[in-house]
Amino acid sequence: MKELLQRYPKTVIKKAAEVKALVFDVDGVLTDGSITYDESGREIKTFNVKDGQIIAHLKRAGIVTGIISGRESGALSKRATELKLDFCHQGIVDKANVLEKLMEFHKIKKKQVAYIGDDINDLPVFKLAGFSICPADAPLYIKSKTDLITFVPGGRGVVREVADLVLAAQGKLEEVLR
């Protein structure tokens, strides 16, 4: 996994090695940020299967996984259930408050939390998390507030990229690949 880790600065690898919880936003992270409605007004979201594939491996590695989203969506509820996430909080205005409660509940320290977000409502959470991450297509003012900007844009495997990094930094990716 040396080749994977060589892509990242040592400070990022060190932060990834501490992660015990990977928490993420949805629109612009798990999706490309598009919102599509069908004729009846139902929301349709497109998720990247690569993100979903790695969640089970994170959980087996003892890493808490979950969503804190500012919007509510039936499609997201279905996806979160499929992925067997530890939590999925939707319609959240104060994401940092929810993360604080989750950290307390799971007995996880700030430095052990990685958070992936892409917009203004994620900024307070970046301050709370020990490892803040945004997709490649996030606005510049968001990128300037994070520890890591992924190589891929939202909806194109952002969670997968971060999960691979975390597992590799913790020496667990080789086991996953076996």
N, C-alpha and C positions, 0 to 999 in steps of 0.2 A: 504494500500500500504506500510505499515510499513515493511513487510517481503521483499518486493522488494528493498526498500531503505536500509535495513540492510546489503545488499551485498556490499555496497559502502562506502568509507570513507566520513566523513562529508565535507571535502574540495571539493570532487567531487560533492556531492549533492548541495553544495552552488553554484558551477559553473553552474550546470544543471538548477538551479532555475532562473538564469539570462538569459538563452538562448531565443533569439528572432529570430534566424536564424540557421538552421541546414543545413550545406553544406557538400557535400561528393564527394569523388573520386568514380570511378566506378570499374575498374579492380583491384581485390583484396579486394574490400569493398562490392559493390553490387553483384559482382561475385567472384568466387573462384580464379580468376586470370588466368584461362585457356582461351586460344584463339583457337577456332575451326573453320576450313574452310570447306565448302562443295566442291564438285567436280568443281563447277564453280568459286570457289574462294571467295564466299560470306562468310562473318564472321557470326558465330553463337555464341550467348551468352546465358547463363542460369542465370536467375534472381530468387531470392527467393521471393515467393508470400507474405511472412510475412513482408518483408520490404515494399512492395507496400501497403499492407492493412492499415498500420499506417499513411501513408502520408496524407490522407484526414483528419484524426483526428488532426494531427499537424497543418494543414492549418486552420481548424475550431478553433483551440486554438490560432490563430493569429501568428503562427510561419512560417517564410519564409523558403521555402525548395528549394534546387537546387543542381546542379551538376557542378563541374569544373573538366574536364577530359583532360588528356594529349593526348589521342587518339581520333580518330573520328570513329563512327560506326553507320550504319543505324539501327542496332538492338537497340542501345542505344537511338537514336532519337525516335523510335517507343515506347520504354518503358517510356521515359520521357514524351511523349505526353499522354500515357495511365494514368500515375500517376498525370498529370496536375501540374507538378512542376512549381515553379515560374520562374525558368531559367534552361537552360542546355547549358553550354559552353563547346565545344569540340575542340580538337586540340590545346589546350592551353599550351604554353611553360612556360610562367610566370604566374602561378596560383595566386601568392600573389598580383600581380598587378590587376588581374581581381577581386579578393576578395575585395581589397581596393575600387575599383569603385562601386562594388555592395553594400558595406557598406555605401558608400556615397549616392548612389541612394535610398536605402531603409531606410536611416537615422538610421543606427544601429551602436552602439558602439562596440569596440573590445571585451569587456567583455560579450557582448550579442551574440557572434558568436561561435558556436560549429562547428568544422571541423573534418571530419573523413577521414584519409588517411592511406596509408600503405607503401609508398616507398620514395625514395630519393627526387623526385620532389615535395613531399608534405612538406618537412622540412621547407621551407620558409613560407608556409601557417600556419604551426603550430605556428610559432613565431608571426604571425599576429592575429590569433584567440585567444579569451579569454579562450577557452576550446578545447584542442586538444586530439584527440582520434585515436586509431588504433586497428585493429582486433587482435585477439589472435595469429594469425600465421604470423604477421609482423616480419621482422628481428629485432634482439635484439637492434641494433643501432637506429632503428625507435622507438621501445618501450621506449627506454631511454629518448626520447624527447617529450613524451606525458603525459597528465594529467590522462588519463584512457586507459587501455588495456581491450577491451571487453572480455567477457567469451567465445564468439563464434568466430570461424575463418571467414575469408572473404567468402562471398557468402552463409552464413548460418544464416542470420538474424542480421547482425551487426547494420544496421540502425534501425531495430525494437528494439533491445536491448537498443540502445541509446535513441530512441524516447520514449520508455516506461519510462526510467530513467528521461528524461526531463519532461515528462507529470506528473509523480509521484512527482518529486521535486517541481513542480509548483502547486501541488494539483489539477491537471486536469484529471488524469487517472481514478479516480472513475467515473467522469462524462462520459468519453468515454465508460467505461464498462457498464454504465446504458443504 
